Amino acid sequence: MNFYPAVSASSAFPKDGMKNKDEVVNVMKAYAIENNFVLVTARSQVPILHLKCAKGGAYKTRRDGDEKAKRITQTCRVGCPYLLRFSFRKKEQKYYLLKSLHEKEKYHNHPLSPKELSTLHEGRMATVTKEDFIIAGQLFTENSKTIKIQDLLNDESAPGKMLASHIIDD
Ligand SMILES: [Zn+2]
């Protein structure tokens, strides 16, 4: 079995902790997506907060059920051992990232790539959002070009006015 290390979670999590559990989850989910995997809550019962790879959990071979359900279970869950442990310290009223209890918790047992990410629903959604950002960015650039041309058109003294309107009509 191959193991794939993930970029250290401590690089994404503030050393001085975080107050809000949802904030911890959101920050770490964003970190995971950036590194081509999906994190889900495994345990959440104060003071414990465990986040695991969405490909974690039992590798089930279903004898019952239809072929499609069987295939989904097999592609999504490969028993990935990756796990992040957080603990809520009462004294500071904050969540802190704990050191891994087992070495294997730092590793994924599947490659981390955009292709792998797209096999998970949540990963697909995040990828779509990423693309939306890029498209929105392109639209913004297009818009600013148009604005520049319009500025030229509005400027009576601007040379090449006819040329500019021609570009717009095109
Ligand atoms: Zn994993």
Residues whose N, C-alpha, C, O or C-beta is under 5 A from the ligand:
A	BS01	ZN	C53 K55 C80 Y82 H108 N109
